[in-house]
Amino acid sequence: MDVRPVTRDFVRVFGVGEIDEWRARRVTLNGVDIVLFRCGDAIAAIENLCPHQRFSRFHDAVCRDRTVRCPMHGWSFDVHTGAAVEGGGSVRVFEVRIDGADVSVRVPGPSAVDSMTW
């Protein structure tokens, strides 16, 4: 994987051809586990963390009709908005840019989970 800065805010993570349609592709940026999905002509990026029981399993999921379903318990989310389709809560989404054949993701701040007190 060729991860390199594109601008101060964006990092190139993959080439468009390296992301299979409907399947997840995983990357870690700034300590945040992110999965990217290619749904038709669009590519979306979400945090690999289901709000239900904090499982990181979206990398094993398939995107269909803009929706990804957590393989653990079935909650599903819109990969472009992060909104719940089934279940509750939301998932964190990240801005994606496509420049020619390059896919870049806005570098995230730390995960909200990192700052939580358990």
C-alpha positions in Angstrom: 0.0 0.0 0.0 1.4 3.4 -1.1 0.2 5.9 1.6 1.7 9.3 1.1 0.7 12.9 1.7 -1.1 14.7 -1.1 -1.8 17.9 0.7 -1.6 18.9 4.3 -5.0 17.5 5.0 -5.3 14.5 2.6 -3.3 11.3 2.2 -3.2 9.1 -0.9 -4.2 5.6 0.3 -4.9 3.5 -2.8 -5.3 3.6 -6.6 -8.9 3.4 -7.7 -8.2 0.0 -9.3 -7.0 -1.3 -5.9 -10.5 -1.1 -4.4 -12.8 -3.9 -5.5 -16.4 -2.9 -6.1 -18.6 -3.5 -3.0 -15.7 -4.9 -0.9 -13.9 -3.1 1.9 -10.3 -1.9 1.8 -8.7 -1.1 5.2 -6.1 1.5 6.1 -5.0 3.2 9.4 -4.5 7.0 9.4 -3.4 8.9 12.4 -4.2 5.9 14.6 -7.8 5.6 13.2 -8.8 2.3 11.6 -10.7 3.2 8.4 -12.4 1.1 5.7 -13.1 2.3 2.2 -15.9 1.0 -0.1 -16.3 1.4 -3.8 -20.0 1.5 -4.5 -20.5 2.0 -8.2 -18.6 5.2 -9.2 -18.3 6.5 -5.7 -15.8 5.7 -3.0 -16.7 6.2 0.7 -14.7 5.9 3.9 -16.0 5.1 7.4 -14.4 4.4 10.7 -14.0 0.6 11.2 -16.1 0.7 14.4 -19.7 -0.2 14.8 -21.4 1.9 17.6 -23.5 -1.1 18.7 -20.8 -2.9 20.8 -17.7 -1.2 19.4 -16.7 -4.1 17.1 -14.2 -3.3 14.4 -15.5 -5.6 11.7 -16.7 -3.4 8.8 -13.5 -4.6 6.9 -15.3 -8.0 6.6 -18.5 -6.4 5.3 -19.9 -5.8 1.8 -21.4 -2.5 0.6 -24.7 -2.8 -1.2 -26.9 0.1 -2.2 -24.7 2.6 -0.2 -25.2 0.5 2.9 -22.8 -1.6 4.9 -24.0 -4.1 7.5 -21.9 -5.0 10.6 -21.2 -8.7 10.4 -21.4 -9.1 14.1 -25.0 -8.1 14.9 -26.5 -6.7 11.7 -26.7 -3.0 12.3 -26.4 -1.2 9.0 -25.2 2.3 8.0 -25.2 4.6 4.9 -21.5 4.7 3.9 -21.8 8.3 2.6 -23.6 9.9 5.6 -22.8 7.5 8.4 -26.5 7.5 9.4 -28.0 4.3 10.7 -30.3 2.4 8.3 -31.0 -0.4 10.9 -30.0 -0.2 14.5 -28.9 3.1 16.1 -26.2 5.6 16.4 -24.0 6.5 13.4 -20.5 5.8 12.1 -17.8 8.4 11.5 -17.3 9.2 7.8 -14.2 10.7 6.2 -14.0 12.9 3.1 -12.6 11.1 0.1 -11.0 12.7 -3.0 -10.4 11.0 -6.3 -7.7 12.6 -8.5 -7.2 10.7 -11.7 -6.4 7.2 -10.5 -5.5 8.2 -6.9 -7.8 7.9 -3.9 -7.1 10.2 -1.0 -8.7 10.5 2.4 -8.8 13.5 4.7 -6.5 12.8 7.6 -8.7 12.3 10.7 -8.3 13.5 14.2 -8.1 10.8 16.8 -11.1 8.5 17.2 -13.8 9.5 19.6 -13.2 6.2 21.3 -9.6 7.2 22.1 -11.0 10.1 24.3 -13.7 8.1 26.1 -13.4 7.2 29.7 -14.4 3.6 30.4 
